[in-house]
Amino acid sequence: MPVAPAPPVPEAEVTAPVVTSTGNWVVQLGSFSTAANAQSLRQTLVSQGYNAYTLSARVDGGEITRVFVGPLIDRAAADK
């Protein structure tokens, strides 16, 4: 018997991105069940000059932390 999917839960921002461009492209680089691992990746990216940030979300009854870079000016910048 099929089970109806749970309604989406709004994501809560963990760290706010610093706006460095006016683009609309954002790239998700990872999704972690351990927030410390996500923060470690974010810190590594920030130290390399990327505008990285994290967002938390509830998925299948657990919490995950996603790592993003952006906003980027265009798709070509996102593809790099």
All heavy atoms as TSV, in Angstrom:
chain	resi	resn	atom	element	x	y	z
A	1	MET	N	N	0.838	-1.169	0.000
A	1	MET	CA	C	0.000	0.000	0.000
A	1	MET	C	C	0.892	1.243	0.000
A	1	MET	O	O	1.749	1.401	0.872
A	1	MET	CB	C	-0.886	-0.040	1.241
A	1	MET	CG	C	-1.756	1.129	1.424
A	1	MET	SD	S	-2.747	0.847	2.905
A	1	MET	CE	C	-4.151	1.734	2.508
A	2	PRO	N	N	0.736	2.151	-0.973
A	2	PRO	CA	C	1.580	3.342	-1.033
A	2	PRO	C	C	1.345	4.262	0.166
A	2	PRO	O	O	0.231	4.379	0.660
A	2	PRO	CB	C	1.152	4.039	-2.322
A	2	PRO	CG	C	0.248	3.100	-3.037
A	2	PRO	CD	C	-0.186	2.042	-2.071
A	3	VAL	N	N	2.404	4.885	0.591
A	3	VAL	CA	C	2.344	5.826	1.705
A	3	VAL	C	C	2.507	7.233	1.138
A	3	VAL	O	O	3.400	7.474	0.341
A	3	VAL	CB	C	3.466	5.528	2.726
A	3	VAL	CG1	C	3.463	6.556	3.829
A	3	VAL	CG2	C	3.316	4.126	3.271
A	4	ALA	N	N	1.647	8.128	1.549
A	4	ALA	CA	C	1.734	9.514	1.080
A	4	ALA	C	C	2.988	10.164	1.645
A	4	ALA	O	O	3.325	9.956	2.811
A	4	ALA	CB	C	0.500	10.292	1.513
A	5	PRO	N	N	3.719	10.930	0.817
A	5	PRO	CA	C	4.917	11.605	1.323
A	5	PRO	C	C	4.551	12.664	2.356
A	5	PRO	O	O	3.476	13.259	2.303
A	5	PRO	CB	C	5.527	12.239	0.075
A	5	PRO	CG	C	4.419	12.333	-0.909
A	5	PRO	CD	C	3.449	11.226	-0.575
A	6	ALA	N	N	5.457	12.855	3.291
A	6	ALA	CA	C	5.250	13.875	4.320
A	6	ALA	C	C	5.313	15.254	3.674
A	6	ALA	O	O	6.039	15.459	2.704
A	6	ALA	CB	C	6.322	13.756	5.395
A	7	PRO	N	N	4.576	16.214	4.198
A	7	PRO	CA	C	4.647	17.567	3.637
A	7	PRO	C	C	6.033	18.143	3.875
A	7	PRO	O	O	6.693	17.827	4.871
A	7	PRO	CB	C	3.584	18.335	4.430
A	7	PRO	CG	C	3.347	17.540	5.658
A	7	PRO	CD	C	3.666	16.119	5.320
A	8	PRO	N	N	6.520	18.966	2.951
A	8	PRO	CA	C	7.861	19.544	3.116
A	8	PRO	C	C	7.931	20.444	4.349
A	8	PRO	O	O	6.969	21.115	4.694
A	8	PRO	CB	C	8.068	20.352	1.838
A	8	PRO	CG	C	6.710	20.567	1.276
A	8	PRO	CD	C	5.838	19.449	1.778
A	9	VAL	N	N	9.082	20.423	4.977
A	9	VAL	CA	C	9.327	21.251	6.155
A	9	VAL	C	C	10.222	22.403	5.719
A	9	VAL	O	O	11.237	22.177	5.064
A	9	VAL	CB	C	10.031	20.429	7.265
A	9	VAL	CG1	C	10.380	21.307	8.444
A	9	VAL	CG2	C	9.154	19.267	7.679
A	10	PRO	N	N	9.870	23.624	6.032
A	10	PRO	CA	C	10.719	24.750	5.642
A	10	PRO	C	C	12.118	24.590	6.233
A	10	PRO	O	O	12.282	24.127	7.357
A	10	PRO	CB	C	10.025	25.973	6.238
A	10	PRO	CG	C	8.659	25.526	6.608
A	10	PRO	CD	C	8.709	24.045	6.785
A	11	GLU	N	N	13.110	24.967	5.439
A	11	GLU	CA	C	14.491	24.869	5.893
A	11	GLU	C	C	14.836	26.061	6.780
A	11	GLU	O	O	14.471	27.184	6.485
A	11	GLU	CB	C	15.431	24.835	4.691
A	11	GLU	CG	C	15.229	23.600	3.844
A	11	GLU	CD	C	16.150	23.562	2.646
A	11	GLU	OE1	O	16.815	24.568	2.360
A	11	GLU	OE2	O	16.184	22.520	2.004
A	12	ALA	N	N	15.536	25.783	7.859
A	12	ALA	CA	C	15.984	26.836	8.767
A	12	ALA	C	C	17.436	27.157	8.458
A	12	ALA	O	O	18.264	26.265	8.318
A	12	ALA	CB	C	15.854	26.373	10.212
A	13	GLU	N	N	17.732	28.401	8.323
A	13	GLU	CA	C	19.088	28.807	7.986
A	13	GLU	C	C	19.996	28.638	9.193
A	13	GLU	O	O	19.686	29.070	10.287
A	13	GLU	CB	C	19.083	30.260	7.526
A	13	GLU	CG	C	20.375	30.667	6.889
A	13	GLU	CD	C	20.254	31.995	6.187
A	13	GLU	OE1	O	19.270	32.204	5.465
A	13	GLU	OE2	O	21.156	32.807	6.381
A	14	VAL	N	N	21.148	27.986	8.965
A	14	VAL	CA	C	22.123	27.780	10.021
A	14	VAL	C	C	23.171	28.883	9.973
A	14	VAL	O	O	23.497	29.486	10.975
A	14	VAL	CB	C	22.781	26.386	9.894
A	14	VAL	CG1	C	23.884	26.227	10.917
A	14	VAL	CG2	C	21.740	25.303	10.058
A	15	THR	N	N	23.694	29.119	8.802
A	15	THR	CA	C	24.632	30.219	8.632
A	15	THR	C	C	24.171	31.040	7.440
A	15	THR	O	O	23.760	30.486	6.427
A	15	THR	CB	C	26.080	29.724	8.389
A	15	THR	OG1	O	26.080	28.881	7.242
A	15	THR	CG2	C	26.617	28.977	9.581
A	16	ALA	N	N	24.223	32.330	7.544
A	16	ALA	CA	C	23.746	33.195	6.473
A	16	ALA	C	C	24.845	33.420	5.441
A	16	ALA	O	O	26.005	33.619	5.797
A	16	ALA	CB	C	23.318	34.536	7.052
A	17	PRO	N	N	24.480	33.376	4.160
A	17	PRO	CA	C	25.475	33.660	3.121
A	17	PRO	C	C	25.817	35.144	3.107
A	17	PRO	O	O	24.992	35.987	3.442
A	17	PRO	CB	C	24.764	33.258	1.833
A	17	PRO	CG	C	23.320	33.392	2.140
A	17	PRO	CD	C	23.185	33.059	3.609
A	18	VAL	N	N	27.033	35.438	2.716
A	18	VAL	CA	C	27.458	36.812	2.535
A	18	VAL	C	C	27.299	37.105	1.053
A	18	VAL	O	O	27.905	36.433	0.210
A	18	VAL	CB	C	28.936	36.999	2.954
A	18	VAL	CG1	C	29.380	38.423	2.674
A	18	VAL	CG2	C	29.110	36.643	4.413
A	19	VAL	N	N	26.475	38.065	0.704
A	19	VAL	CA	C	26.211	38.351	-0.702
A	19	VAL	C	C	27.403	39.075	-1.304
A	19	VAL	O	O	27.783	40.152	-0.851
A	19	VAL	CB	C	24.924	39.190	-0.860
A	19	VAL	CG1	C	24.685	39.539	-2.316
A	19	VAL	CG2	C	23.747	38.436	-0.283
A	20	THR	N	N	28.010	38.424	-2.323
A	20	THR	CA	C	29.171	39.012	-2.978
A	20	THR	C	C	28.911	39.268	-4.454
A	20	THR	O	O	29.753	39.804	-5.141
A	20	THR	CB	C	30.395	38.096	-2.836
A	20	THR	OG1	O	30.075	36.815	-3.405
A	20	THR	CG2	C	30.804	37.941	-1.394
A	21	SER	N	N	27.763	38.829	-4.964
A	21	SER	CA	C	27.402	39.085	-6.346
A	21	SER	C	C	25.891	39.226	-6.435
A	21	SER	O	O	25.178	38.999	-5.467
A	21	SER	CB	C	27.888	37.937	-7.242
A	21	SER	OG	O	27.133	36.767	-6.990
A	22	THR	N	N	25.416	39.575	-7.605
A	22	THR	CA	C	23.980	39.752	-7.772
A	22	THR	C	C	23.362	38.627	-8.593
A	22	THR	O	O	22.288	38.783	-9.138
A	22	THR	CB	C	23.696	41.102	-8.455
A	22	THR	OG1	O	24.365	41.112	-9.730
A	22	THR	CG2	C	24.164	42.253	-7.594
A	23	GLY	N	N	24.025	37.495	-8.683
A	23	GLY	CA	C	23.526	36.381	-9.475
A	23	GLY	C	C	22.416	35.614	-8.787
A	23	GLY	O	O	22.096	35.840	-7.634
A	24	ASN	N	N	21.836	34.693	-9.561
A	24	ASN	CA	C	20.737	33.883	-9.056
A	24	ASN	C	C	21.085	32.405	-8.988
A	24	ASN	O	O	20.209	31.593	-8.730
A	24	ASN	CB	C	19.505	34.070	-9.951
A	24	ASN	CG	C	18.944	35.463	-9.854
A	24	ASN	OD1	O	18.909	36.037	-8.789
A	24	ASN	ND2	N	18.514	36.009	-10.968
A	25	TRP	N	N	22.310	32.029	-9.237
A	25	TRP	CA	C	22.705	30.617	-9.266
A	25	TRP	C	C	23.333	30.216	-7.943
A	25	TRP	O	O	24.203	30.900	-7.405
A	25	TRP	CB	C	23.698	30.377	-10.399
A	25	TRP	CG	C	23.042	30.505	-11.732
A	25	TRP	CD1	C	22.855	31.648	-12.455
A	25	TRP	CD2	C	22.459	29.451	-12.489
A	25	TRP	NE1	N	22.196	31.361	-13.617
A	25	TRP	CE2	C	21.930	30.023	-13.668
A	25	TRP	CE3	C	22.326	28.084	-12.275
A	25	TRP	CZ2	C	21.299	29.255	-14.634
A	25	TRP	CZ3	C	21.692	27.327	-13.256
A	25	TRP	CH2	C	21.182	27.910	-14.403
A	26	VAL	N	N	22.854	29.095	-7.411
A	26	VAL	CA	C	23.398	28.516	-6.182
A	26	VAL	C	C	23.645	27.042	-6.458
A	26	VAL	O	O	22.843	26.386	-7.119
A	26	VAL	CB	C	22.411	28.676	-5.004
A	26	VAL	CG1	C	22.925	27.977	-3.767
A	26	VAL	CG2	C	22.170	30.145	-4.721
A	27	VAL	N	N	24.764	26.515	-5.965
A	27	VAL	CA	C	25.113	25.112	-6.169
A	27	VAL	C	C	25.151	24.408	-4.824
A	27	VAL	O	O	25.823	24.882	-3.897
A	27	VAL	CB	C	26.484	24.974	-6.870
A	27	VAL	CG1	C	26.863	23.517	-7.037
A	27	VAL	CG2	C	26.465	25.685	-8.218
A	28	GLN	N	N	24.415	23.291	-4.708
A	28	GLN	CA	C	24.497	22.469	-3.500
A	28	GLN	C	C	25.672	21.514	-3.669
A	28	GLN	O	O	25.748	20.780	-4.639
A	28	GLN	CB	C	23.213	21.672	-3.278
A	28	GLN	CG	C	23.302	20.803	-2.026
A	28	GLN	CD	C	22.030	20.019	-1.759
A	28	GLN	OE1	O	20.940	20.479	-2.048
A	28	GLN	NE2	N	22.190	18.831	-1.215
A	29	LEU	N	N	26.591	21.541	-2.706
A	29	LEU	CA	C	27.790	20.709	-2.788
A	29	LEU	C	C	27.708	19.456	-1.941
A	29	LEU	O	O	28.499	18.541	-2.124
A	29	LEU	CB	C	29.015	21.526	-2.369
A	29	LEU	CG	C	29.295	22.735	-3.256
A	29	LEU	CD1	C	30.445	23.538	-2.702
A	29	LEU	CD2	C	29.575	22.303	-4.678
A	30	GLY	N	N	26.807	19.417	-0.992
A	30	GLY	CA	C	26.703	18.231	-0.160
A	30	GLY	C	C	25.520	18.301	0.774
A	30	GLY	O	O	24.925	19.354	0.979
A	31	SER	N	N	25.192	17.128	1.325
A	31	SER	CA	C	24.104	16.984	2.287
A	31	SER	C	C	24.587	16.008	3.350
A	31	SER	O	O	24.964	14.883	3.026
A	31	SER	CB	C	22.862	16.452	1.564
A	31	SER	OG	O	21.807	16.305	2.458
A	32	PHE	N	N	24.612	16.433	4.605
A	32	PHE	CA	C	25.238	15.667	5.672
A	32	PHE	C	C	24.271	15.388	6.817
A	32	PHE	O	O	23.518	16.267	7.228
A	32	PHE	CB	C	26.436	16.447	6.234
A	32	PHE	CG	C	27.506	16.714	5.207
A	32	PHE	CD1	C	27.433	17.819	4.388
A	32	PHE	CD2	C	28.577	15.851	5.082
A	32	PHE	CE1	C	28.409	18.069	3.432
A	32	PHE	CE2	C	29.564	16.094	4.137
A	32	PHE	CZ	C	29.481	17.200	3.311
A	33	SER	N	N	24.329	14.180	7.339
A	33	SER	CA	C	23.526	13.856	8.515
A	33	SER	C	C	24.208	14.349	9.791
A	33	SER	O	O	23.570	14.469	10.828
A	33	SER	CB	C	23.271	12.348	8.593
A	33	SER	OG	O	24.489	11.642	8.660
A	34	THR	N	N	25.489	14.644	9.712
A	34	THR	CA	C	26.243	15.191	10.841
A	34	THR	C	C	26.575	16.648	10.543
A	34	THR	O	O	27.333	16.939	9.617
A	34	THR	CB	C	27.541	14.386	11.067
A	34	THR	OG1	O	27.214	13.015	11.233
A	34	THR	CG2	C	28.297	14.898	12.276
A	35	ALA	N	N	25.996	17.557	11.324
A	35	ALA	CA	C	26.173	18.989	11.088
A	35	ALA	C	C	27.644	19.406	11.133
A	35	ALA	O	O	28.065	20.278	10.375
A	35	ALA	CB	C	25.362	19.793	12.092
A	36	ALA	N	N	28.432	18.778	11.974
A	36	ALA	CA	C	29.852	19.134	12.083
A	36	ALA	C	C	30.586	18.876	10.767
A	36	ALA	O	O	31.489	19.633	10.387
A	36	ALA	CB	C	30.514	18.350	13.215
A	37	ASN	N	N	30.206	17.823	10.047
A	37	ASN	CA	C	30.834	17.536	8.754
A	37	ASN	C	C	30.479	18.611	7.734
A	37	ASN	O	O	31.318	19.043	6.941
A	37	ASN	CB	C	30.417	16.160	8.241
A	37	ASN	CG	C	30.967	15.035	9.078
A	37	ASN	OD1	O	31.890	15.218	9.864
A	37	ASN	ND2	N	30.396	13.859	8.937
A	38	ALA	N	N	29.228	19.055	7.757
A	38	ALA	CA	C	28.803	20.122	6.858
A	38	ALA	C	C	29.538	21.412	7.181
A	38	ALA	O	O	30.003	22.121	6.277
A	38	ALA	CB	C	27.296	20.328	6.964
A	39	GLN	N	N	29.657	21.732	8.460
A	39	GLN	CA	C	30.360	22.959	8.863
A	39	GLN	C	C	31.836	22.902	8.478
A	39	GLN	O	O	32.427	23.918	8.109
A	39	GLN	CB	C	30.201	23.198	10.363
A	39	GLN	CG	C	28.789	23.557	10.770
A	39	GLN	CD	C	28.254	24.810	10.102
A	39	GLN	OE1	O	28.997	25.714	9.728
A	39	GLN	NE2	N	26.949	24.867	9.926
A	40	SER	N	N	32.431	21.719	8.550
A	40	SER	CA	C	33.829	21.556	8.161
A	40	SER	C	C	34.013	21.851	6.671
A	40	SER	O	O	34.947	22.559	6.278
A	40	SER	CB	C	34.298	20.136	8.483
A	40	SER	OG	O	35.619	19.942	8.055
A	41	LEU	N	N	33.114	21.310	5.838
A	41	LEU	CA	C	33.186	21.590	4.401
A	41	LEU	C	C	32.967	23.070	4.140
A	41	LEU	O	O	33.683	23.689	3.358
A	41	LEU	CB	C	32.162	20.757	3.632
A	41	LEU	CG	C	32.061	21.060	2.130
A	41	LEU	CD1	C	33.408	20.867	1.421
A	41	LEU	CD2	C	30.978	20.215	1.484
A	42	ARG	N	N	31.964	23.660	4.808
A	42	ARG	CA	C	31.703	25.093	4.625
A	42	ARG	C	C	32.932	25.917	4.966
A	42	ARG	O	O	33.334	26.813	4.221
A	42	ARG	CB	C	30.521	25.551	5.490
A	42	ARG	CG	C	30.131	27.013	5.221
A	42	ARG	CD	C	29.180	27.540	6.282
A	42	ARG	NE	N	29.829	27.713	7.563
A	42	ARG	CZ	C	30.629	28.756	7.876
A	42	ARG	NH1	N	30.859	29.719	7.008
A	42	ARG	NH2	N	31.183	28.836	9.067
A	43	GLN	N	N	33.574	25.602	6.077
A	43	GLN	CA	C	34.759	26.362	6.497
A	43	GLN	C	C	35.895	26.206	5.492
A	43	GLN	O	O	36.600	27.168	5.188
A	43	GLN	CB	C	35.209	25.922	7.893
A	43	GLN	CG	C	36.308	26.789	8.455
A	43	GLN	CD	C	35.913	28.264	8.525
A	43	GLN	OE1	O	34.805	28.598	8.906
A	43	GLN	NE2	N	36.811	29.143	8.140
A	44	THR	N	N	36.076	25.001	4.970
A	44	THR	CA	C	37.111	24.775	3.959
A	44	THR	C	C	36.840	25.628	2.722
A	44	THR	O	O	37.745	26.265	2.181
A	44	THR	CB	C	37.164	23.283	3.564
A	44	THR	OG1	O	37.513	22.519	4.712
A	44	THR	CG2	C	38.165	23.034	2.450
A	45	LEU	N	N	35.581	25.657	2.280
A	45	LEU	CA	C	35.219	26.446	1.103
A	45	LEU	C	C	35.409	27.934	1.349
A	45	LEU	O	O	35.925	28.657	0.488
A	45	LEU	CB	C	33.768	26.145	0.714
A	45	LEU	CG	C	33.526	24.733	0.187
A	45	LEU	CD1	C	32.037	24.416	0.186
A	45	LEU	CD2	C	34.128	24.553	-1.193
A	46	VAL	N	N	35.006	28.405	2.523
A	46	VAL	CA	C	35.181	29.822	2.859
A	46	VAL	C	C	36.667	30.183	2.867
A	46	VAL	O	O	37.062	31.225	2.346
A	46	VAL	CB	C	34.515	30.148	4.216
A	46	VAL	CG1	C	34.940	31.519	4.728
A	46	VAL	CG2	C	33.002	30.073	4.089
A	47	SER	N	N	37.498	29.304	3.396
A	47	SER	CA	C	38.942	29.574	3.443
A	47	SER	C	C	39.562	29.604	2.047
A	47	SER	O	O	40.627	30.189	1.854
A	47	SER	CB	C	39.662	28.549	4.325
A	47	SER	OG	O	39.717	27.292	3.687
A	48	GLN	N	N	38.877	28.992	1.077
A	48	GLN	CA	C	39.344	29.007	-0.311
A	48	GLN	C	C	38.723	30.151	-1.109
A	48	GLN	O	O	38.909	30.243	-2.315
A	48	GLN	CB	C	39.033	27.667	-0.989
A	48	GLN	CG	C	39.805	26.515	-0.404
A	48	GLN	CD	C	39.389	25.172	-0.986
A	48	GLN	OE1	O	38.502	25.073	-1.827
A	48	GLN	NE2	N	40.053	24.127	-0.527
A	49	GLY	N	N	37.953	31.005	-0.439
A	49	GLY	CA	C	37.400	32.190	-1.076
A	49	GLY	C	C	35.990	32.042	-1.621
A	49	GLY	O	O	35.477	32.956	-2.260
A	50	TYR	N	N	35.334	30.906	-1.370
A	50	TYR	CA	C	33.964	30.713	-1.851
A	50	TYR	C	C	32.963	31.291	-0.853
A	50	TYR	O	O	33.198	31.294	0.345
A	50	TYR	CB	C	33.668	29.225	-2.048
A	50	TYR	CG	C	34.452	28.604	-3.170
A	50	TYR	CD1	C	35.623	27.909	-2.907
A	50	TYR	CD2	C	34.017	28.726	-4.485
A	50	TYR	CE1	C	36.349	27.336	-3.936
A	50	TYR	CE2	C	34.740	28.153	-5.513
A	50	TYR	CZ	C	35.908	27.463	-5.237
A	50	TYR	OH	O	36.633	26.913	-6.250
A	51	ASN	N	N	31.832	31.729	-1.364
A	51	ASN	CA	C	30.736	32.201	-0.524
A	51	ASN	C	C	29.873	30.984	-0.186
A	51	ASN	O	O	28.899	30.682	-0.863
A	51	ASN	CB	C	29.925	33.273	-1.263
A	51	ASN	CG	C	28.869	33.877	-0.387
A	51	ASN	OD1	O	29.089	34.068	0.802
A	51	ASN	ND2	N	27.721	34.168	-0.948
A	52	ALA	N	N	30.269	30.257	0.845
A	52	ALA	CA	C	29.591	29.015	1.224
A	52	ALA	C	C	28.723	29.238	2.452
A	52	ALA	O	O	29.052	30.038	3.316
A	52	ALA	CB	C	30.624	27.926	1.511
A	53	TYR	N	N	27.604	28.494	2.498
A	53	TYR	CA	C	26.700	28.571	3.641
A	53	TYR	C	C	25.972	27.248	3.799
A	53	TYR	O	O	26.018	26.398	2.911
A	53	TYR	CB	C	25.721	29.740	3.501
A	53	TYR	CG	C	24.817	29.668	2.295
A	53	TYR	CD1	C	23.516	29.173	2.411
A	53	TYR	CD2	C	25.250	30.100	1.052
A	53	TYR	CE1	C	22.670	29.114	1.315
A	53	TYR	CE2	C	24.405	30.052	-0.052
A	53	TYR	CZ	C	23.127	29.553	0.083
A	53	TYR	OH	O	22.293	29.495	-1.000
A	54	THR	N	N	25.319	27.069	4.938
A	54	THR	CA	C	24.595	25.830	5.217
A	54	THR	C	C	23.133	26.127	5.548
A	54	THR	O	O	22.802	27.205	6.035
A	54	THR	CB	C	25.224	25.068	6.408
A	54	THR	OG1	O	25.170	25.888	7.566
A	54	THR	CG2	C	26.658	24.659	6.120
A	55	LEU	N	N	22.292	25.138	5.272
A	55	LEU	CA	C	20.879	25.169	5.639
A	55	LEU	C	C	20.530	23.816	6.224
A	55	LEU	O	O	20.993	22.787	5.724
A	55	LEU	CB	C	19.985	25.429	4.421
A	55	LEU	CG	C	20.146	26.757	3.703
A	55	LEU	CD1	C	19.290	26.794	2.443
A	55	LEU	CD2	C	19.724	27.885	4.623
A	56	SER	N	N	19.700	23.805	7.253
A	56	SER	CA	C	19.249	22.549	7.858
A	56	SER	C	C	17.837	22.242	7.384
A	56	SER	O	O	17.053	23.143	7.112
A	56	SER	CB	C	19.249	22.648	9.380
A	56	SER	OG	O	20.563	22.780	9.851
A	57	ALA	N	N	17.533	20.945	7.306
A	57	ALA	CA	C	16.192	20.515	6.895
A	57	ALA	C	C	15.865	19.200	7.573
A	57	ALA	O	O	16.758	18.417	7.912
A	57	ALA	CB	C	16.134	20.357	5.381
A	58	ARG	N	N	14.577	18.950	7.761
A	58	ARG	CA	C	14.107	17.657	8.272
A	58	ARG	C	C	13.753	16.794	7.071
A	58	ARG	O	O	12.974	17.203	6.214
A	58	ARG	CB	C	12.881	17.830	9.145
A	58	ARG	CG	C	13.213	18.392	10.486
A	58	ARG	CD	C	12.435	17.645	11.566
A	58	ARG	NE	N	12.949	17.975	12.861
A	58	ARG	CZ	C	13.857	17.235	13.506
A	58	ARG	NH1	N	14.308	16.143	12.978
A	58	ARG	NH2	N	14.280	17.593	14.689
A	59	VAL	N	N	14.339	15.605	7.022
A	59	VAL	CA	C	14.094	14.663	5.930
A	59	VAL	C	C	13.892	13.282	6.527
A	59	VAL	O	O	14.750	12.797	7.279
A	59	VAL	CB	C	15.269	14.646	4.930
A	59	VAL	CG1	C	15.032	13.612	3.841
A	59	VAL	CG2	C	15.473	16.023	4.325
A	60	ASP	N	N	12.775	12.658	6.211
A	60	ASP	CA	C	12.478	11.305	6.704
A	60	ASP	C	C	12.653	11.194	8.214
A	60	ASP	O	O	13.213	10.226	8.723
A	60	ASP	CB	C	13.343	10.261	5.994
A	60	ASP	CG	C	13.053	10.185	4.507
A	60	ASP	OD1	O	11.893	10.438	4.116
A	60	ASP	OD2	O	13.965	9.880	3.726
A	61	GLY	N	N	12.229	12.200	8.953
A	61	GLY	CA	C	12.277	12.173	10.406
A	61	GLY	C	C	13.627	12.519	11.014
A	61	GLY	O	O	13.775	12.575	12.222
A	62	GLY	N	N	14.638	12.757	10.190
A	62	GLY	CA	C	15.956	13.131	10.697
A	62	GLY	C	C	16.336	14.506	10.194
A	62	GLY	O	O	15.677	15.076	9.327
A	63	GLU	N	N	17.395	15.052	10.739
A	63	GLU	CA	C	17.851	16.365	10.310
A	63	GLU	C	C	19.100	16.216	9.467
A	63	GLU	O	O	20.009	15.449	9.811
A	63	GLU	CB	C	18.131	17.265	11.511
A	63	GLU	CG	C	18.443	18.685	11.093
A	63	GLU	CD	C	18.423	19.653	12.254
A	63	GLU	OE1	O	17.468	19.610	13.042
A	63	GLU	OE2	O	19.372	20.438	12.359
A	64	ILE	N	N	19.153	16.960	8.355
A	64	ILE	CA	C	20.346	17.000	7.524
A	64	ILE	C	C	20.798	18.448	7.406
A	64	ILE	O	O	20.019	19.373	7.620
A	64	ILE	CB	C	20.102	16.412	6.114
A	64	ILE	CG1	C	19.037	17.220	5.366
A	64	ILE	CG2	C	19.747	14.943	6.185
A	64	ILE	CD1	C	18.958	16.892	3.893
A	65	THR	N	N	22.056	18.623	7.072
A	65	THR	CA	C	22.602	19.954	6.839
A	65	THR	C	C	23.181	19.966	5.441
A	65	THR	O	O	24.019	19.130	5.105
A	65	THR	CB	C	23.683	20.308	7.876
A	65	THR	OG1	O	23.114	20.174	9.190
A	65	THR	CG2	C	24.179	21.726	7.688
A	66	ARG	N	N	22.710	20.892	4.631
A	66	ARG	CA	C	23.160	21.008	3.242
A	66	ARG	C	C	24.164	22.147	3.128
A	66	ARG	O	O	24.037	23.172	3.786
A	66	ARG	CB	C	21.967	21.269	2.335
A	66	ARG	CG	C	20.985	20.119	2.321
A	66	ARG	CD	C	19.749	20.463	1.541
A	66	ARG	NE	N	18.866	19.300	1.483
A	66	ARG	CZ	C	17.557	19.365	1.381
A	66	ARG	NH1	N	16.958	20.529	1.343
A	66	ARG	NH2	N	16.843	18.268	1.331
A	67	VAL	N	N	25.152	21.957	2.249
A	67	VAL	CA	C	26.185	22.969	2.015
A	67	VAL	C	C	25.995	23.529	0.610
A	67	VAL	O	O	25.880	22.765	-0.355
A	67	VAL	CB	C	27.602	22.365	2.158
A	67	VAL	CG1	C	28.664	23.435	1.914
A	67	VAL	CG2	C	27.784	21.726	3.525
A	68	PHE	N	N	25.969	24.857	0.518
A	68	PHE	CA	C	25.770	25.545	-0.754
A	68	PHE	C	C	26.879	26.560	-0.996
A	68	PHE	O	O	27.483	27.068	-0.052
A	68	PHE	CB	C	24.448	26.320	-0.741
A	68	PHE	CG	C	23.230	25.474	-0.582
A	68	PHE	CD1	C	22.742	25.175	0.688
A	68	PHE	CD2	C	22.560	24.987	-1.690
A	68	PHE	CE1	C	21.602	24.404	0.846
A	68	PHE	CE2	C	21.416	24.210	-1.539
A	68	PHE	CZ	C	20.939	23.918	-0.274
A	69	VAL	N	N	27.085	26.891	-2.277
A	69	VAL	CA	C	27.960	27.994	-2.679
A	69	VAL	C	C	27.130	28.891	-3.581
A	69	VAL	O	O	26.435	28.420	-4.478
A	69	VAL	CB	C	29.212	27.491	-3.423
A	69	VAL	CG1	C	29.979	28.637	-4.042
A	69	VAL	CG2	C	30.118	26.715	-2.483
A	70	GLY	N	N	27.204	30.186	-3.351
A	70	GLY	CA	C	26.479	31.131	-4.192
A	70	GLY	C	C	26.095	32.356	-3.391
A	70	GLY	O	O	26.435	32.456	-2.216
A	71	PRO	N	N	25.395	33.278	-3.960
A	71	PRO	CA	C	24.908	33.249	-5.330
A	71	PRO	C	C	26.028	33.503	-6.327
A	71	PRO	O	O	26.997	34.202	-6.030
A	71	PRO	CB	C	23.881	34.376	-5.376
A	71	PRO	CG	C	24.324	35.331	-4.319
A	71	PRO	CD	C	24.983	34.491	-3.260
A	72	LEU	N	N	25.872	32.899	-7.489
A	72	LEU	CA	C	26.836	33.065	-8.585
A	72	LEU	C	C	26.150	33.840	-9.696
A	72	LEU	O	O	24.932	33.792	-9.853
A	72	LEU	CB	C	27.305	31.692	-9.071
A	72	LEU	CG	C	27.943	30.832	-7.970
A	72	LEU	CD1	C	28.073	29.396	-8.427
A	72	LEU	CD2	C	29.287	31.387	-7.574
A	73	ILE	N	N	26.943	34.538	-10.498
A	73	ILE	CA	C	26.399	35.438	-11.512
A	73	ILE	C	C	25.640	34.698	-12.605
A	73	ILE	O	O	24.579	35.128	-13.021
A	73	ILE	CB	C	27.523	36.298	-12.120
A	73	ILE	CG1	C	28.084	37.225	-11.045
A	73	ILE	CG2	C	27.040	37.085	-13.324
A	73	ILE	CD1	C	29.296	37.991	-11.457
A	74	ASP	N	N	26.182	33.576	-13.089
A	74	ASP	CA	C	25.533	32.872	-14.195
A	74	ASP	C	C	25.843	31.382	-14.139
A	74	ASP	O	O	26.599	30.929	-13.286
A	74	ASP	CB	C	25.939	33.470	-15.547
A	74	ASP	CG	C	27.455	33.476	-15.758
A	74	ASP	OD1	O	28.165	32.648	-15.142
A	74	ASP	OD2	O	27.926	34.306	-16.538
A	75	ARG	N	N	25.257	30.626	-15.052
A	75	ARG	CA	C	25.439	29.178	-15.054
A	75	ARG	C	C	26.886	28.793	-15.298
A	75	ARG	O	O	27.390	27.827	-14.735
A	75	ARG	CB	C	24.539	28.523	-16.095
A	75	ARG	CG	C	24.659	27.026	-16.036
A	75	ARG	CD	C	23.717	26.335	-16.959
A	75	ARG	NE	N	23.944	24.898	-16.807
A	75	ARG	CZ	C	23.019	23.995	-16.952
A	75	ARG	NH1	N	21.791	24.350	-17.233
A	75	ARG	NH2	N	23.288	22.733	-16.800
A	76	ALA	N	N	27.584	29.538	-16.118
A	76	ALA	CA	C	28.996	29.235	-16.389
A	76	ALA	C	C	29.811	29.273	-15.092
A	76	ALA	O	O	30.656	28.430	-14.859
A	76	ALA	CB	C	29.567	30.222	-17.414
A	77	ALA	N	N	29.519	30.252	-14.241
A	77	ALA	CA	C	30.214	30.329	-12.952
A	77	ALA	C	C	29.811	29.163	-12.065
A	77	ALA	O	O	30.643	28.602	-11.347
A	77	ALA	CB	C	29.897	31.653	-12.261
A	78	ALA	N	N	28.552	28.757	-12.123
A	78	ALA	CA	C	28.078	27.621	-11.321
A	78	ALA	C	C	28.693	26.319	-11.795
A	78	ALA	O	O	28.955	25.416	-11.002
A	78	ALA	CB	C	26.554	27.541	-11.374
A	79	ASP	N	N	28.933	26.181	-13.095
A	79	ASP	CA	C	29.517	24.950	-13.646
A	79	ASP	C	C	30.977	24.775	-13.280
A	79	ASP	O	O	31.497	23.660	-13.362
A	79	ASP	CB	C	29.369	24.936	-15.170
A	79	ASP	CG	C	27.961	24.630	-15.611
A	79	ASP	OD1	O	27.187	24.056	-14.794
A	79	ASP	OD2	O	27.604	24.952	-16.756
A	80	LYS	N	N	31.654	25.840	-12.865
A	80	LYS	CA	C	33.075	25.727	-12.515
A	80	LYS	C	C	33.216	24.886	-11.330
A	80	LYS	O	O	33.514	24.533	-10.488
A	80	LYS	CB	C	33.713	27.089	-12.307
A	80	LYS	CG	C	33.865	27.840	-13.595
A	80	LYS	CD	C	34.556	29.148	-13.309
A	80	LYS	CE	C	34.703	29.944	-14.586
A	80	LYS	NZ	N	35.344	31.197	-14.387
